[in-house]
């Protein structure tokens, strides 16, 4: 049975998007060169860029024989999409349950707590 296509980013896709978000635009060769460890083959990067384009995360334009890819989705929008997916899949569509889980399972220092209180107060107004 074929694996269901994910609308969110896989780890490999995120690595490439991170480069595009940082650079603004790049060819497949430039993305390949920008990758750290573990490296990916040029053809793997090309295939992944095509998948990202099918998913709507990138667009390309021709420049001579090369395609120049640029993000079609801002980093913040992708982050919100992933959070919405996690809330839907693991927390029964309850952002409250996600936040409570994080508060209960993670160490939060005093500065972070103050910032959270400030955000909650602003949201309540």
Secondary structure by P-SEA (a helix, b strand, c coil): ccccccccccaaaaaaaaaaaaaccccaaaaaaacccccccaaaaaaaaaaaaaaccbbbbbcccbbbbbbcccaaaaaaaaaaaaaaccccccaaaaaaaaaacccccaaaaaaaaaaaaaaac
